[in-house]
Amino acid sequence: MAAKRGTSMKNMEKELLCPVCQEMYKQPLVLPCTHNVCQACAREVLGQQGYIGHGGDPSSEPTSPASTPSTRSPRLSRRTLPKPDRLDRLLKSGFGTYPGRKRGALHPQVIMFPCPACQGDVELGERGLAGLFRNLTLERVVERYRQSVSVGGAILCQLCKPPPLEATKGCTECRATFCNECFKLFHPWGTQKAQHEPTLPTLSFRPKGLMCPDHKEEVTHYCKTCQRLVCQLCRVRRTHGGHKITPVLSAYQALKDKLTKSLTYILGNQDTVQTQICELEETVRHTEVSGQQAKEEVSQLVRGLGAVLEEKRASLLQAIEECQQERLARLSAQIQEHRSLLDGSGLVGYAQEVLKETDQPCFVQAAKQLHSRIARATEALQTFRPAASSSFRHCQLDVGREMKMLTELSFLQVPEAPVIDTQRTFAYDQIFLCWRLPPHSPPAWHYTIEFRRTDAPAQPGPARWQRREEVRGTSALLENPDTGSVYVLRVRGCNKAGYGEYSEDVHLHTPPAPGMIRTAGTTVVPRMPQWRHLRPSLS
């Protein structure tokens, strides 16, 4: 039993850490949100904003020499304070002297404290930290924990210069631990401190009882309305006028009974707790596997998109290349044709030599073909125009739609709740149900219809629904319903992402005799059985 208790103490360390300094609580204060914070941490949080005298010492006890600046614990410099944007929402005015405070203000504002545990701003009231209770129970638990696991080893003197010696004495009045030399130094003969009785060294000096921070009286009652401990003076003040106040003994007994009952239930269901832990651990494993599979699927799909884009890129580049080569060939031919017109070139030189021919028949024979070539060259020279355009504007891509689709590419969402088409839904000797998805709903691959009788004899347990799975289309025919009965129906869509929400329930009353139709809440209306022409569209 003792070993089990020791194990339990060792496992509770995370419950004993201050959310600001992440060390074990020292003189913890109870915030209005029921979370705890070290007194020194709370002062430092408010002090970061330059507020001086923000409520005084909640314990209202003599100041320990160990709390002076020269001997202050070095852990305070390592505290992790709340974020600056939350500190900016601290008090504007309150108790004490600080920038912006108007002395004698008729309506002083309350102090707001950023709770590091719940990340919310809690109201401390006009008196700030001076209006908070110390959590003496938590202090005792911390001390028992330290003793059970020997945290920090020996208790050290709080007044020694580094390195401190092991403490041999404690002083309840000074609220500090001392070595022999420091105890003598701070309790000199002939002074009032010399009358202080030394005690065993301890890490926590607590008052004998919980005192009201407002009146310094022992608390005797509990205000259920304010959910706060009060003293006799608080009880008669107008602040608690009309409130439900009970003796602290009654509150103690009621809360202890509730806590004991809840704890007994938890301890009596350890097998259930362990089973749920195993289930959660299995869920964690499945989550890791499923998450990895989802990553691989997305990567594969994106790679597929990349492959399609790469294939399309190659195809488009090939088309541009072919167009470019064809144009270059035409331009090269035109260049060669124009070069032949230059003085001294082949065509011009040949024409010049032909003109030297004096034999008329021979000249006519040779010049006839040459003149045709020269005429074409002359026409090309007079009506010069490049044989091909250098522009590739016709090869520009409009990817706006595709880019938008890729930008909006996201995970598939489940379908929204279908909307029952009450104008086309009715009951006869069969029930015809028609529905549609909202305009911007993700698509549904198929639907599930559930229905049950509401006027059936009651059976133990929750109402059981009958179900039709994988219904295609947006309508369905339910055959052979009981006559003269009220049916409630609902439908939901499904796609690869899973099942969506159910539609609103629709109530249909099957008629007691053929040829009559009734919907819930309406009068009986005769209807001809013309609904049968809808049968071909049913899934």
C-alpha positions as CSV (number, residue, x, y, z in Angstrom):
1,M,0.0,0.0,0.0
2,A,2.8,2.4,0.9
3,A,4.6,1.5,-2.4
4,K,1.5,2.2,-4.3
5,R,1.0,5.5,-2.6
6,G,4.6,6.5,-3.3
7,T,4.1,5.7,-7.0
8,S,0.9,7.8,-7.0
9,M,2.9,10.7,-5.5
10,K,5.6,10.4,-8.2
11,N,3.0,10.4,-11.0
12,M,1.4,13.7,-10.0
13,E,4.3,16.0,-10.6
14,K,2.7,17.7,-13.7
15,E,-0.3,18.7,-11.5
16,L,2.1,20.6,-9.2
17,L,3.9,22.8,-11.7
18,C,3.1,26.5,-12.0
19,P,2.0,27.3,-15.6
20,V,4.3,30.4,-15.5
21,C,7.6,29.3,-14.2
22,Q,7.1,25.5,-14.9
23,E,8.4,24.8,-11.4
24,M,6.6,23.5,-8.3
25,Y,4.2,25.9,-6.8
26,K,5.5,28.2,-4.1
27,Q,2.8,30.1,-2.2
28,P,0.2,29.4,-4.9
29,L,-2.8,31.8,-5.3
30,V,-6.2,30.7,-6.5
31,L,-7.4,32.8,-9.5
32,P,-11.1,33.4,-10.0
33,C,-11.0,30.9,-12.9
34,T,-9.9,28.3,-10.2
35,H,-6.4,27.9,-11.7
36,N,-3.3,28.4,-9.6
37,V,-0.2,30.5,-10.0
38,C,2.8,31.2,-7.7
39,Q,2.5,34.4,-5.8
40,A,5.9,35.7,-7.1
41,C,4.9,34.7,-10.6
42,A,1.7,36.7,-10.4
43,R,3.5,39.7,-9.1
44,E,6.0,39.5,-11.8
45,V,3.4,39.2,-14.5
46,L,1.7,42.4,-13.3
47,G,5.1,44.0,-12.7
48,Q,6.0,43.6,-16.4
49,Q,3.5,46.3,-17.1
50,G,5.0,48.7,-14.6
51,Y,2.2,48.4,-12.0
52,I,3.5,49.0,-8.5
53,G,1.6,48.1,-5.3
54,H,-1.0,46.0,-7.2
55,G,-2.7,44.5,-4.2
56,G,-0.1,43.7,-1.6
57,D,0.7,40.4,-0.1
58,P,-2.3,38.0,-0.2
59,S,-1.0,36.2,2.8
60,S,-0.7,39.4,4.9
61,E,2.2,37.8,6.7
62,P,5.6,39.2,7.8
63,T,8.0,39.6,4.9
64,S,10.7,37.0,4.8
65,P,14.3,38.2,4.6
66,A,14.7,35.7,1.9
67,S,12.3,37.7,-0.3
68,T,14.5,40.7,-0.5
69,P,16.0,41.6,-3.9
70,S,19.5,40.6,-2.8
71,T,18.5,37.1,-2.0
72,R,15.7,36.6,-4.4
73,S,15.5,33.1,-6.0
74,P,17.3,33.0,-9.4
75,R,14.4,31.0,-10.8
76,L,12.4,34.2,-11.2
77,S,14.7,35.3,-14.1
78,R,13.9,32.2,-16.0
79,R,10.1,32.5,-15.9
80,T,8.2,32.2,-19.2
81,L,5.7,35.0,-19.1
82,P,2.4,35.2,-21.0
83,K,2.5,36.6,-24.5
84,P,2.9,40.4,-24.9
85,D,-0.4,40.8,-26.7
86,R,-2.2,39.3,-23.7
87,L,-0.3,41.4,-21.3
88,D,-1.4,44.5,-23.2
89,R,-4.9,43.7,-22.0
90,L,-4.0,44.1,-18.3
91,L,-5.4,46.5,-15.8
92,K,-5.8,50.2,-16.8
93,S,-6.1,51.3,-13.1
94,G,-6.7,49.7,-9.8
95,F,-5.0,49.5,-6.4
96,G,-1.7,51.2,-5.8
97,T,0.5,53.8,-7.6
98,Y,1.3,53.3,-11.3
99,P,1.2,55.4,-14.5
100,G,-2.3,56.6,-15.4
101,R,-3.8,56.2,-11.9
102,K,-5.8,59.1,-10.7
103,R,-5.8,59.4,-7.0
104,G,-9.2,59.5,-5.5
105,A,-11.0,58.2,-8.6
106,L,-14.7,57.7,-7.9
107,H,-14.9,54.6,-10.2
108,P,-11.6,52.8,-10.1
109,Q,-11.3,50.1,-12.7
110,V,-10.7,46.5,-11.8
111,I,-7.5,44.6,-12.4
112,M,-7.5,42.0,-15.2
113,F,-5.0,39.2,-15.0
114,P,-4.0,37.0,-18.0
115,C,-4.4,33.4,-16.7
116,P,-1.5,31.4,-18.3
117,A,-3.5,28.1,-17.9
118,C,-6.9,28.9,-19.6
119,Q,-5.5,31.8,-21.7
120,G,-8.3,34.0,-20.6
121,D,-8.3,37.4,-18.8
122,V,-9.7,37.0,-15.3
123,E,-11.0,39.8,-13.1
124,L,-9.1,40.3,-9.9
125,G,-11.2,43.1,-8.6
126,E,-10.1,46.5,-7.4
127,R,-7.6,45.1,-4.8
128,G,-5.7,42.9,-7.3
129,L,-3.6,40.1,-5.8
130,A,-4.5,41.2,-2.3
131,G,-8.0,39.8,-2.9
132,L,-6.9,36.3,-3.7
133,F,-6.7,33.3,-1.3
134,R,-3.6,31.2,-1.0
135,N,-4.1,27.6,-1.8
136,L,-2.8,26.1,1.4
137,T,-4.0,22.6,0.4
138,L,-1.9,22.7,-2.7
139,E,1.1,23.8,-0.7
140,R,0.7,20.9,1.6
141,V,0.5,18.5,-1.3
142,V,3.6,20.0,-2.9
143,E,5.5,19.6,0.4
144,R,4.4,16.0,0.8
145,Y,5.4,15.3,-2.8
146,R,8.9,16.8,-2.2
147,Q,9.3,14.6,0.9
148,S,8.2,11.5,-0.9
149,V,10.5,11.9,-3.9
150,S,13.2,13.9,-2.2
151,V,13.0,16.7,-4.9
152,G,16.0,19.0,-4.6
153,G,17.7,16.9,-2.0
154,A,18.6,18.8,1.2
155,I,16.8,22.1,2.0
156,L,19.3,24.9,1.5
157,C,19.7,28.1,3.5
158,Q,17.9,31.0,1.8
159,L,20.2,33.7,3.1
160,C,23.6,32.3,2.3
161,K,25.7,33.7,-0.5
162,P,26.2,31.2,-3.3
163,P,26.9,28.4,-2.9
164,P,24.3,28.1,0.0
165,L,24.8,25.8,2.9
166,E,22.4,23.1,4.0
167,A,19.6,24.6,6.2
168,T,19.5,23.5,9.8
169,K,16.7,25.7,11.2
170,G,13.5,27.3,10.1
171,C,11.7,30.3,11.4
172,T,7.9,30.6,11.1
173,E,8.0,34.3,11.9
174,C,10.6,35.1,9.3
175,R,9.2,32.5,6.9
176,A,12.7,31.4,5.9
177,T,15.2,28.6,6.3
178,F,18.7,29.3,7.8
179,C,22.0,27.6,8.4
180,N,23.4,28.1,11.9
181,E,25.5,31.2,11.0
182,C,22.7,32.9,9.1
183,F,20.2,32.2,11.9
184,K,22.5,33.9,14.4
185,L,23.0,36.8,12.0
186,F,19.3,37.5,11.4
187,H,18.3,36.8,15.0
188,P,20.9,38.9,17.0
189,W,20.8,38.9,20.8
190,G,19.0,41.8,22.4
191,T,16.4,42.2,19.6
192,Q,12.8,41.1,19.2
193,K,13.9,38.6,16.6
194,A,16.0,36.8,19.1
195,Q,12.7,35.6,20.7
196,H,11.7,33.7,17.5
197,E,11.5,30.0,18.1
198,P,13.5,27.9,15.6
199,T,11.8,25.0,13.8
200,L,12.9,22.3,11.5
201,P,13.8,23.6,8.0
202,T,10.9,23.4,5.6
203,L,10.1,24.7,2.1
204,S,6.7,26.1,2.9
205,F,5.7,28.4,5.7
206,R,1.9,28.6,5.9
207,P,-0.5,30.4,8.2
208,K,-2.4,28.3,10.7
209,G,-5.7,28.8,8.9
210,L,-7.2,30.4,5.8
211,M,-7.8,34.1,6.4
212,C,-10.2,36.4,4.6
213,P,-8.0,38.7,2.4
214,D,-10.4,41.6,2.9
215,H,-10.8,41.6,6.7
216,K,-8.0,39.4,7.9
217,E,-10.5,37.2,9.7
218,E,-10.8,33.4,9.6
219,V,-13.2,32.3,7.0
220,T,-16.3,30.6,8.4
221,H,-18.8,30.5,5.6
222,Y,-19.1,29.8,1.9
223,C,-21.1,31.9,-0.5
224,K,-22.8,29.7,-3.0
225,T,-23.8,32.6,-5.2
226,C,-20.3,34.0,-5.5
227,Q,-18.6,30.6,-5.0
228,R,-16.2,32.2,-2.5
229,L,-15.2,31.7,1.1
230,V,-16.2,34.5,3.4
231,C,-15.7,35.6,7.0
232,Q,-18.3,36.9,9.4
233,L,-17.8,40.5,8.3
234,C,-18.1,39.6,4.7
235,R,-21.4,37.8,5.5
236,V,-23.1,41.0,6.8
237,R,-21.8,43.3,4.1
238,R,-24.0,44.4,1.3
239,T,-21.7,42.7,-1.2
240,H,-23.3,39.4,-0.3
241,G,-26.8,40.7,0.5
242,G,-29.4,38.1,-0.6
243,H,-26.8,35.5,-1.4
244,K,-27.1,31.9,-0.4
245,I,-24.5,31.4,2.3
246,T,-23.8,28.2,4.1
247,P,-21.4,27.3,6.9
248,V,-18.0,26.2,5.6
249,L,-18.5,22.8,7.3
250,S,-21.6,22.1,5.2
251,A,-19.7,23.2,2.0
252,Y,-16.7,21.1,3.1
253,Q,-18.8,18.0,3.7
254,A,-20.9,18.4,0.4
255,L,-17.8,18.9,-1.7
256,K,-15.9,16.2,0.0
257,D,-18.8,13.7,-0.6
258,K,-19.0,14.7,-4.3
259,L,-15.2,14.4,-4.8
260,T,-15.1,11.1,-2.9
261,K,-18.0,9.7,-4.9
262,S,-16.4,10.8,-8.2
263,L,-13.0,9.4,-7.2
264,T,-14.6,6.1,-6.0
265,Y,-16.3,5.8,-9.4
266,I,-13.0,6.4,-11.3
267,L,-11.0,4.0,-9.0
268,G,-13.8,1.4,-9.4
269,N,-13.6,1.5,-13.2
270,Q,-9.9,1.2,-13.7
271,D,-10.4,-1.6,-16.1
272,T,-12.6,0.7,-18.2
273,V,-10.0,3.4,-18.1
274,Q,-7.3,1.0,-19.2
275,T,-9.5,-0.3,-22.0
276,Q,-10.2,3.2,-23.2
277,I,-6.4,4.0,-23.0
278,C,-5.7,0.9,-25.1
279,E,-8.4,2.0,-27.6
280,L,-6.9,5.5,-27.8
281,E,-3.4,4.1,-28.3
282,E,-4.8,1.9,-31.1
283,T,-6.5,4.9,-32.5
284,V,-3.1,6.8,-32.4
285,R,-1.5,3.9,-34.3
286,H,-4.3,3.9,-36.9
287,T,-4.0,7.7,-37.1
288,E,-0.3,7.5,-37.8
289,V,-0.8,4.8,-40.5
290,S,-3.8,6.4,-42.1
291,G,-2.1,9.8,-42.1
292,Q,0.9,8.3,-43.8
293,Q,-1.3,6.6,-46.3
294,A,-3.1,9.9,-47.0
295,K,0.2,11.6,-47.5
296,E,1.2,9.0,-50.0
297,E,-2.1,9.2,-51.8
298,V,-1.9,13.0,-52.1
299,S,1.7,12.8,-53.2
300,Q,0.8,10.2,-55.9
301,L,-2.1,12.3,-57.1
302,V,0.1,15.4,-57.3
303,R,2.8,13.5,-59.0
304,G,0.1,12.3,-61.5
305,L,-0.9,15.9,-62.1
306,G,2.8,16.7,-62.6
307,A,3.2,13.9,-65.1
308,V,0.1,15.1,-67.1
309,L,1.5,18.6,-67.0
310,E,4.9,17.5,-68.1
311,E,3.4,15.4,-71.0
312,K,1.3,18.4,-72.0
313,R,4.4,20.7,-71.8
314,A,6.3,18.4,-74.1
315,S,3.5,18.3,-76.6
316,L,3.1,22.0,-76.6
317,L,6.8,22.6,-76.9
318,Q,6.9,20.1,-79.8
319,A,4.2,22.0,-81.6
320,I,6.0,25.3,-81.2
321,E,9.3,23.6,-82.4
322,E,7.6,22.3,-85.6
323,C,6.1,25.7,-86.3
324,Q,9.4,27.4,-85.7
325,Q,11.3,25.0,-88.0
326,E,8.7,25.5,-90.8
327,R,9.0,29.2,-90.6
328,L,12.8,29.2,-90.5
329,A,12.8,27.0,-93.6
330,R,10.6,29.5,-95.5
331,L,12.6,32.5,-94.4
332,S,15.8,30.8,-95.4
333,A,14.5,30.1,-98.9
334,Q,13.4,33.7,-99.2
335,I,16.9,34.9,-98.1
336,Q,18.5,32.7,-100.7
337,E,16.2,34.0,-103.4
338,H,17.1,37.6,-102.5
339,R,20.8,36.9,-102.4
340,S,20.5,35.7,-106.0
341,L,19.5,39.3,-106.9
342,L,22.7,40.8,-105.7
343,D,25.2,42.1,-108.3
344,G,27.6,39.4,-109.1
345,S,25.4,36.7,-107.8
346,G,24.5,33.6,-109.8
347,L,21.1,34.7,-111.3
348,V,22.2,38.2,-112.1
349,G,25.5,37.1,-113.5
350,Y,23.8,34.5,-115.6
351,A,21.3,37.0,-116.9
352,Q,24.2,39.4,-117.8
353,E,25.9,36.7,-119.8
354,V,22.7,35.8,-121.6
355,L,22.3,39.4,-122.7
356,K,25.6,39.1,-124.5
357,E,24.2,36.5,-126.8
358,T,23.8,37.9,-130.4
359,D,22.2,34.9,-132.0
360,Q,18.6,35.8,-131.8
361,P,17.0,32.4,-132.0
362,C,19.3,31.1,-129.3
363,F,18.7,34.2,-127.2
364,V,15.0,33.7,-127.3
365,Q,15.3,30.1,-126.4
366,A,17.5,30.9,-123.3
367,A,15.9,34.2,-122.2
368,K,12.3,32.9,-122.2
369,Q,12.9,30.7,-119.0
370,L,15.3,33.3,-117.5
371,H,12.8,36.1,-117.9
372,S,10.2,34.2,-116.0
373,R,12.6,33.8,-113.0
374,I,13.7,37.4,-113.2
375,A,10.0,38.6,-113.4
376,R,9.2,36.6,-110.2
377,A,12.2,38.1,-108.4
378,T,11.3,41.6,-109.6
379,E,7.7,41.1,-108.3
380,A,9.0,39.8,-105.0
381,L,11.4,42.8,-104.7
382,Q,8.6,45.3,-105.4
383,T,6.1,43.6,-103.0
384,F,8.5,42.6,-100.4
385,R,7.1,40.8,-97.4
386,P,8.7,38.2,-95.1
387,A,7.7,34.7,-96.0
388,A,6.8,34.0,-92.3
389,S,5.9,36.0,-89.2
390,S,8.3,36.1,-86.3
391,S,5.4,36.3,-83.8
392,F,4.3,33.3,-81.8
393,R,1.2,35.0,-80.2
394,H,-1.0,32.2,-81.4
395,C,1.0,29.9,-79.1
396,Q,0.1,31.8,-75.9
397,L,-1.7,29.8,-73.2
398,D,-4.6,30.9,-71.1
399,V,-4.2,29.1,-67.8
400,G,-6.3,31.3,-65.7
401,R,-9.0,28.7,-65.2
402,E,-6.5,25.9,-64.6
403,M,-4.6,28.1,-62.1
404,K,-7.8,28.8,-60.3
405,M,-8.7,25.2,-60.1
406,L,-5.2,24.3,-58.8
407,T,-5.3,27.1,-56.3
408,E,-8.7,25.9,-55.1
409,L,-7.5,22.3,-55.0
410,S,-8.4,21.0,-51.6
411,F,-9.6,17.9,-49.8
412,L,-13.0,16.5,-50.7
413,Q,-15.7,17.4,-48.2
414,V,-18.6,15.3,-47.2
415,P,-22.0,16.3,-48.8
416,E,-24.1,18.8,-47.0
417,A,-27.5,17.7,-45.5
418,P,-29.9,17.0,-48.4
419,V,-33.1,19.1,-48.7
420,I,-36.4,17.1,-48.9
421,D,-38.5,18.1,-51.9
422,T,-41.9,18.2,-50.1
423,Q,-43.7,19.0,-53.3
424,R,-42.7,15.7,-54.9
425,T,-42.6,13.6,-51.7
426,F,-45.8,11.7,-50.8
427,A,-47.3,8.5,-49.5
428,Y,-49.7,6.2,-51.2
429,D,-49.7,2.4,-51.0
430,Q,-46.0,3.2,-51.6
431,I,-43.8,6.0,-50.3
432,F,-42.0,8.2,-52.8
433,L,-39.2,10.3,-51.4
434,C,-37.5,13.0,-53.4
435,W,-34.6,15.3,-52.3
436,R,-31.8,17.5,-53.6
437,L,-28.4,18.8,-52.4
438,P,-27.9,22.4,-51.5
439,P,-26.5,24.5,-54.4
440,H,-22.8,24.6,-53.3
441,S,-22.7,21.2,-51.6
442,P,-19.9,18.8,-52.5
443,P,-21.2,16.0,-54.7
444,A,-22.6,12.8,-53.3
445,W,-21.8,9.4,-54.9
446,H,-24.8,7.7,-53.3
447,Y,-27.3,8.2,-50.5
448,T,-28.6,6.3,-47.4
449,I,-32.2,6.5,-46.5
450,E,-33.5,5.7,-43.0
451,F,-37.1,5.3,-42.0
452,R,-39.2,4.0,-39.1
453,R,-42.7,4.1,-37.8
454,T,-43.5,6.6,-35.1
455,D,-46.7,5.0,-34.0
456,A,-45.3,1.5,-33.6
457,P,-45.5,-0.1,-30.1
458,A,-42.7,1.1,-27.8
459,Q,-39.7,-1.2,-27.4
460,P,-36.9,-1.0,-24.9
461,G,-33.8,1.0,-26.0
462,P,-33.4,3.7,-28.6
463,A,-35.7,3.8,-31.6
464,R,-34.4,1.5,-34.4
465,W,-34.2,2.8,-37.9
466,Q,-34.6,0.7,-41.1
467,R,-32.0,1.6,-43.7
468,R,-31.5,1.4,-47.4
469,E,-27.9,1.8,-48.5
470,E,-26.2,3.1,-51.7
471,V,-29.3,4.6,-53.3
472,R,-28.4,6.2,-56.6
473,G,-30.1,9.3,-57.9
474,T,-32.1,11.8,-55.8
475,S,-35.3,9.8,-55.4
476,A,-36.4,6.4,-54.1
477,L,-39.5,4.3,-53.8
478,L,-40.2,2.5,-50.5
479,E,-42.6,-0.3,-51.1
480,N,-45.2,-2.1,-48.9
481,P,-45.5,0.4,-46.0
482,D,-48.1,-0.3,-43.3
483,T,-51.4,1.4,-44.1
484,G,-52.7,4.0,-41.7
485,S,-49.3,4.6,-40.1
486,V,-47.0,7.6,-39.7
487,Y,-43.5,7.2,-41.0
488,V,-40.5,9.4,-40.4
489,L,-37.8,9.5,-43.1
490,R,-34.4,11.1,-43.5
491,V,-31.6,10.9,-46.0
492,R,-27.9,11.6,-46.1
493,G,-25.2,11.6,-48.8
494,C,-21.9,9.9,-49.1
495,N,-18.8,10.3,-51.1
496,K,-15.1,9.3,-50.7
497,A,-14.8,11.7,-47.7
498,G,-17.5,9.9,-45.8
499,Y,-21.1,10.4,-44.8
500,G,-22.7,13.9,-44.5
501,E,-25.3,15.1,-42.1
502,Y,-28.9,13.8,-42.2
503,S,-31.6,15.9,-43.8
504,E,-34.5,17.2,-41.6
505,D,-37.0,14.5,-40.8
506,V,-40.1,14.3,-42.9
507,H,-43.3,12.7,-41.5
508,L,-45.6,10.9,-43.9
509,H,-49.0,9.3,-43.1
510,T,-49.9,6.3,-45.2
511,P,-53.6,6.4,-46.1
512,P,-56.0,3.9,-44.5
513,A,-57.5,3.1,-47.9
514,P,-56.4,3.2,-51.6
515,G,-56.8,6.5,-53.4
516,M,-56.2,8.7,-50.3
517,I,-53.0,10.6,-49.4
518,R,-52.1,12.3,-46.1
519,T,-49.0,14.0,-44.9
520,A,-48.4,14.7,-41.2
521,G,-50.3,17.7,-40.0
522,T,-52.6,18.0,-43.1
523,T,-56.1,16.9,-43.9
524,V,-56.8,14.0,-46.1
525,V,-56.6,14.9,-49.8
526,P,-57.7,12.6,-52.6
527,R,-55.0,12.0,-55.2
528,M,-55.0,9.9,-58.4
529,P,-52.2,7.4,-58.6
530,Q,-50.4,9.3,-61.4
531,W,-47.2,9.0,-59.5
532,R,-46.5,5.7,-61.3
533,H,-45.1,7.6,-64.3
534,L,-42.1,8.5,-62.1
535,R,-41.1,4.9,-61.7
536,P,-38.6,4.8,-64.6
537,S,-36.5,7.6,-63.0
538,L,-36.2,5.7,-59.7
539,S,-32.9,4.1,-58.8
